Amino acid sequence: MSLASVTLQHQHDRAEIALFGAHVTSYIKDGYEKLFVSELAKLDGSRPIRGGIPVCWPWFGQLHPDIKQHGIAHGLVRNQMWQITAQIQTNIMASVTLEPTDTGHALWPEGLSCQVKVTLTDALKVELITHNNSNTPSPLSAALHTYFTVSDISTTAITGVAGAFTNNLNSTLHKTSPEPYVFTEETDRVHQSTTPKTTIETNGNTLHIVEHQGHDSLVVWNPWLDKATGFVDMADDEYQKFVCIETALTQGYEIAPGQTHNLVQIIQ
Ligand SMILES: O=P(O)(O)OC[C@H]1O[C@H](O)[C@H](O)[C@@H](O)[C@@H]1O
């Protein structure tokens, strides 16, 4: 990788975080890479990294009132340099805390600040911490947009994603989530789910256990072949190798003055 990064090591497990985007690009647990990064991902700072854990903040996807004018999906921090503000290594954990360096964008919400803290123990904990230092409530949407490795999306199933969802592909609202939850086509769904735990299984084997905190929704995404073919930073057949399960705030949350919000994903 050509981007500056920081490595966390705990026993035999390792995580790598690019300073560009405070973006976790690798988590190796028990010798197994848990995060997918495209072989065509741009690792030169020219665009957000395709894979790993993109940080979407202070808005998710198109959830900004002026999105039609500026067209910036997923906020302002996944494509800028962050700086390390704290780093700790002990016998039982390793952690790093980062803050974005450019808070002067015209669309930056006044008084809001954010940090990402990544902690490696026998699991990987990623925290997206938002502070409202202003005197007024501020709308906030966000996501930890994790690309989880799977050996074959067509034999992958997820559990723990329940409840109503919006299908982003046609803006339809569905009352219940698929059961079993398998993948046969392009999938882009925002589930109004506050479930604390999701599993990802391939061929009946649990590959990932994912815990969520501070969220009001879970987003499930796979571009499938046609959309992947249109991406300059994803090989055509790579859609078979991952599923995104995103710990998200998408339901109109407002962060009150003086308040701190913590959006957390823990990967085992
Ligand atoms: O291509 P990106 O801007 O990284 O977005 C990738 C995807 O992120 C989320 O999952 C959204 O729900 C999708 O609509 C979007 O296509």
PDBQT file of the ligand as one rigid body, heavy atoms in Angstrom, charges set to zero:
ROOT
HETATM    1  O1  LIG A 301     -19.596   3.720  -4.429  1.00  0.00    +0.000 OA
HETATM    2  P1  LIG A 301     -19.751   4.333  -3.053  1.00  0.00    +0.000 P 
HETATM    3  O2  LIG A 301     -19.944   5.836  -3.082  1.00  0.00    +0.000 OA
HETATM    4  O3  LIG A 301     -18.603   3.958  -2.168  1.00  0.00    +0.000 OA
HETATM    5  O4  LIG A 301     -21.063   3.742  -2.422  1.00  0.00    +0.000 OA
HETATM    6  C1  LIG A 301     -21.276   2.369  -2.338  1.00  0.00    +0.000 C 
HETATM    7  C2  LIG A 301     -22.676   2.078  -1.787  1.00  0.00    +0.000 C 
HETATM    8  O5  LIG A 301     -22.740   2.537  -0.454  1.00  0.00    +0.000 OA
HETATM    9  C3  LIG A 301     -23.977   2.258   0.257  1.00  0.00    +0.000 C 
HETATM   10  O6  LIG A 301     -24.101   0.934   0.558  1.00  0.00    +0.000 OA
HETATM   11  C4  LIG A 301     -25.180   2.790  -0.482  1.00  0.00    +0.000 C 
HETATM   12  O7  LIG A 301     -26.384   2.323   0.099  1.00  0.00    +0.000 OA
HETATM   13  C5  LIG A 301     -25.128   2.375  -1.955  1.00  0.00    +0.000 C 
HETATM   14  O8  LIG A 301     -26.182   3.037  -2.650  1.00  0.00    +0.000 OA
HETATM   15  C6  LIG A 301     -23.786   2.731  -2.578  1.00  0.00    +0.000 C 
HETATM   16  O9  LIG A 301     -23.765   2.333  -3.937  1.00  0.00    +0.000 OA
ENDROOT
TORSDOF 0
